[in-house]
Amino acid sequence: MNNTLFPALPLADWKDTKETLHRYFQIVGKLRLSQMPKDNHWWHITLYVTNSGVATGAIPQGDFTFEVAFNFLNHELLVTTSKGDVRSFALHDGLSVADFYRQLGTILQELQIGFDILARPYNLADNVPFQECTMHHTYDKGAVHTAWRILVQVDMILKEFGGRSYSKTCPVHIYWHHLDLVVTRFSGKKAPDLGNVSQVEREAYSHEVISFGFWFGDDTITEPAFYSYTYPAPPGLDKEPLLPKSAKWQDANGSPMALLMYDDVRNHENPKQEILNFLESSYKAGARLAGWDLEALKVPAE
């Protein structure tokens, strides 16, 4: 392992590009949300890391399927169908969110695919409708390619970690509202009623979870990081030991969140093992205190 697999990507170096790309992802994610049959815990709305970028996977549309894929090798957006249709347009600096929305809409109309979404960003700094959003138009191909390379490595690690448990575990996927790559384990027990909360929260936290993820940073945590949280958080969680030593507990909306900064491990001689140690230690911390049967849920190594 070396840092060529885990390159540097300070948020400040590509913040404008990330803001643009995030909105591209939300448009495509909302399209998937509008067309996919519902799955538990919002698993039907997510995006997936591929060997060339990020994609929706096959989406049902009447008697055929279609897929929308970001290709970060050739920097283009592709729409393909099970009928053999292929449409694309280039991703480039200057392509505003409004341009992206319009070009995708034109392709979908040509292919007779419905495009009825709430065309506004979700939980971002501004609420400018996508079709009017010309302020976000930065696309640094090098930064996007680097971000995708990081996602490829993290995706593989989360998949390896996810397979270590017999608990119900979601696919490794990107939640486009926060732009994080996630895998979540479930105890199978219902969580306490959340009361008067949004449909988003009610579905996401209907059952006990321990979630693990990676994101590129935001206004609160301004650098890339790995994280884990247990819901509901058991008392004393933030006193539990974490690995590696640089990992720490941090308050997140009143609950402890385990945090490992990307830059603290990317130059390590074995960053993959350091990340797996973090995932395993944060899982054991939450699962033990929450009363999960760790031994019964453990998949044998052989």
N, C-alpha and C positions, 0 to 999 in steps of 0.2 A: 504494500500500500504506500502511496505517496500523494502529495498534494496536487499532482496532475489529475487525479481522479476527483479531488475535492478542491477546485480552484477558488480563489478569493472572489467574493462578489459583495462588496460593501453596498448597503442600500443607497447611500448618497451617490454612488457612481452611476446608478441606473434608475433612480426614483421616478423620473418622468416617463421613461420607457415602461417601468412596472405599472404605473398608473394607467397608461394606455392599454397595455397587455391585459391587465386585470379586467378592464371593461370589455375587451374583445371576448375574454373567457366568460364573463357574465352574460353576454349576448348569446353565445353558443350554449352555455349552461341553461339559460332560461328556455331556449328552444328545446333542449332535451327534456326539461321539466314539463313543458307544455304537451309533449308527445308521448312520453313513456308511461306505461302502466305503473301505478303507484307501487313502491316497495317500502318495506319498513325502514324507519329511521332515516328517510330521505336518500336511500341508496340509489334511487332511480334518477337523481338529478346530477350525479357526479361526472367528472371527466377522468381520463386515465392516461398515464404515461405510456408512450409507445416507443418503438425503436427509431422513430424519426421525429417525434414531437409529443403532442397531446391530442387526444381524440375522444369522441363521444361513445364509440362503440356503435353497434347496429341499433337503430331506432325504428320501431314499427311505424309504417305509414300505409294503412289499407292493406293491399295485397303485396307490398314490397317493403324493403327496409332501406334506410339511408344512413350515412355516417358523415359527420363533419370532423375534419382532421386538420390540426395545425402541423405543418411540416417545417421544423426548425433547422433542417439541413438545407433545404432549397428556399426557405422562407416564403411559403405560400399557404393559402387556405384551400383545402380540397373538399368538395362535396361529391360523394359517390353513392350510387344506388345498387341494389341487387339486380336491377335490370340492365346494368352495364353503363349507366350514365356517369360521366365524369365532368365536373366543372371546377374551375379554380380561379383565384386571383392572387396577385403578389402582395406579400407583406413587406412594407418598406417605410423608411422614415418619411414622414409627411402624410401617411395614411391616417386620417382622423377617425375617431370612433364613429362619427356620422358617415364617413365614406365606407367604413367597414360594414356598418349596419345596412347601408343602402345596397352595396354590392352583394352581400349575402342574401338580402331580401330579393334581389333580382334573380339570383340563381335559384332560390327556392320556388319562386313564382314560375320560372321556366320548367322546373321539374314537378310542378303541381304538388308541392309540399307546403303544408300550412305553416304560417309564421305569425302566430298570434300570441305575443308575449307582453308583459308589463315592461315597456321599453324605457325603464329608468334604472340607474345603478342601485344596488342593494347595499346599504350600510357602508357607503364610501363617503369621501369628504364633501362631495357635491352631489346634487340630485338633478343634474342637467339631463333631459331626455336624450337617449342615444342618437336619435335622428337629428338632434340639434347640437351635439357635442363636437365642436371643432377645436376646443381648447386642449384636448388631449390628442396628440398626433405624433408623438416621439416614438421611434422604433429603431433602437440600436441593435443591429443584427448580432454583433459580437456579444453583447450582454445577454440577449435572449438565448443565444446558443449556449452560453456558459450556464445560465439558469437551468436550461433543459438538461445539460450534462450532469449538473448536481442532482436534479430530480431523478435521473436514471439510476444513479448510485443509491440514493436514499430509497427509491422504490424497491430495489432489490433487497436492501437491508430490512425494510419493513415487511416485505413478503416472507423473508426467512424467519423473522421474529414472530409474525402472525401465525405461522405454521407450527409453532411450539406449544400451542394450547388447544385443548379439546373444547374450550368454550365457544359459543357462537361468536364468530369473528367476521367483521365486514371485509369486503375486498379492499385492497389498498387503492385509494382513490383521492382525487382532488376535489375538495369542496370550494367551489368558485366564489362563494360569497366572501370568504376570508383569504382565498388563494393559499390554502395549506394542503399538504399531502398527508393523509391520515390513515391509520388503522385503529380499530376499536374492538375491544373484547367486552362481552356481556356475561354477567353472572347468571342470567335467566330470571332473576327476581325483579318484580316491579319496584320502581322508585317511588318515593313519597310524592303525593300530588303537589304540583307546583303552584296551584291556585290560578290566579288571573295573569297568565302569561300568553305570549304569542303562540300561534299554531306551530311555528318553527321550533321553538323551545320545547313545547309539549310533546311533539313527535320525537325530537332528538333525545330527550331525557325521560322517556316513559319507563325505562328500565335501568337498572344499575349498570354503569359502564366504567371502564378504565380506557382512556383514549390516549393515543400517542401520535405525534405529528411533527412536521417540519414546516416552517414558513420563512419567507425571505426578509421579514421585519416589517414594522409598521410604525406609526407615530408613538406608540407606547414602548415597544421594544425595537430599537432602531437598527438592529443587525440580525442576520439570519440566525435561527435557533431551532433546537429540538425541544419538544415539550411533552409533558404527560400530566393528566389530571384524573382524579377519581371522583365520580358522582354517584350518590352523594358523598361528600368528603367526610371520612370518619375522623373523630376527634384524635388529635395527636399526629396526624399525617405529616405535618411539616417538621416533626421531630425525628422522623425516620431517616436512616442513612441512605445516601445516594452515591452512585458511582458514575463517572470518575470523580476525583476530588473537586474538580472545577464545577460540577453540577450543584445546583442550589434550589431551595424552595423560594417561591415568590408569590405574593398575594395576587390573585386574579379575581376581581369582583367579589371579594370576601371569602374566597376559597384558595387553598394552597395549590400551586402549580409547580411541578418540577421543571427546571429549565437547564438546558445545556447549550451554551453558545457554540455555534458552528466554528468560529475561529479558534475556539479553545481545543478543538480536536482535529481539525483538518490537516494540520502539520504533524500530528502524532505518527509514529512509525506504523501504527495499525489503527487508523481511524474507524474502520468498520467495527472492530472489537470494542473500542471505546463507546461507540454509539449503541451497540448491542448491550453492553454493560449498563448503560444508562437506562435503556428500555426495560431490561430485566429488573434492575433495582427499583425503579419507580413502580413497576407492576407489582413486585412482591410487597412493597411498602403499602400500596393501596389495597391489594387483595387480602393480605394478612389481617389488616385492621378492619376490613369490611366483612370478614368472615367467609371469604371464598375458600373452597377446598383446593389449595394449591397442588397437592400431590395427585388428587384425582383428575385434575385438569391438565396435568403435565404430559405432553407427548414424549414417549421414550426417544432418546437420541438415535437408537438403532432399531 
